[in-house]
Amino acid sequence: MPPIPNPPELVLLKALWMSGPLPVRALHEICADELSWSFSSTRKTISRMCDKGFVAQSASASAGLLRVRARVSKTATLAHMTRDFMSRVLEIQDSAPDTLFAASKILSDEELEELSGLL
């Protein structure tokens, strides 16, 4: 499992999980309000995320645009982050209760079920 994404990386990943692969500029625009930084900062962060295995970049054949796609699954990443938080911060070794995620706005019913199985 890759390392845990830092807060800006998580913002970018959530946008990719919601929208699917995107040109770098479009990803930057979607996240601009939340990140409040320059396009060059987005590019640099994406480059680091590639190195960590969070995302992959590919050039679009038609327009030559650089596109980014998530290489990590939403549910696996959230399960990893949850287990890390519970263990490292709360010192709890048990699994997280399913109700913890019930009100999530980013998880579908299928993803909630998958996440429950991963925890």
N, C-alpha and C positions, 0 to 999 in steps of 0.2 A: 504494500500500500504506500502511495506517495506520502510525503509529509502533509501536515494539516495546512490548508490554505490560510494565509493571513487575511485580515478583513478586506482590503482592496481586491485581492485575488478572488475571494468569495463573491464579491459584487459582480465581477466579470464572469465567473463560472455560472452564477445564477442567471445572468442574462443569456448565456449560451445554452443553458439547460432549458430555458423558456423558449428561446427563439430558434435554436439549432445553429448550424454554422453561419457565421456572419463575416462580411468584410471588416477589416480592422476599424475603418472609419465609422461604420455603422455601430459596431460594438462600443466604440468610444462615445458616440452620440447618445446611445441608450443609457450609458452609465455616467454621463457627464455631470448631471445634477448631484448625484450621490458622491462621486469621487472628487469633483471640483479641482481637476488638474488638467494639464495640457495633453494634447494628442501624443506628444513625444513621451510623456510619462506612461500613457497607456501602451504604446509600442514597447517601451522598455520592460514594463511589467509583463506583457505577453511573452516577450523573449525569455524572461526568467521563468515564467510558467511553463514554457516549452522545455526548458532545462530540467524542471522538476517533474515533468511528465503529466502536468495537469491539462495541457492543451496541445494541439498540433496546428501547424500553419501549412497552407497549400495555396499555390497560385491558381486562380480561376483561369481556365483556358480561354474563355471568350473575352474577358475584359482585362486580363492580366492583374486583377485585384488580388491582394493577399487576403485569404479567408482564414478564419480561426474556428476550430471546433473543439469541444470538450473531449478529452480522452479519459476522463474519470466519470463514473456514474454518480448521479445525484444521490441515490440512496446509499451507495457504498461510502461515499465521502461523508454524508451526514452521520452514518453509523460510526465511522471511524472517529469523527469529531466528537460525537456523543460519548463513545467509550473512553476517549482520551480525557474529556472533561470530567466524567464521572470518576475515573480512576485517579487522575493527576490532581484535580482541584478538590473534588468532594471526598476522595478516598473511599469510594464505593466500588465494590467488585461485582455486585449483582447487575443484572441487565436492567435497562431503563423500562419503566412501565409504558405500555402502548398509549395510554392516555396522555402522555407527555407531548405527543405529536398530533393529537386528534384535531386541534384547532389550527394546524398549519395551513397557511395560504399558498404554499409552494408545492404541496404534496397531493397527488391524486389518491383515490382510494386504493388503487393498485400499488402505488408507490408506498403508501402507509403499510400495506400488507407485506411488501417486500422488505421494508425497513424493519418491521417487527421481526421478521425472520432473520435478518442480519444481526440484530442485537441479541 
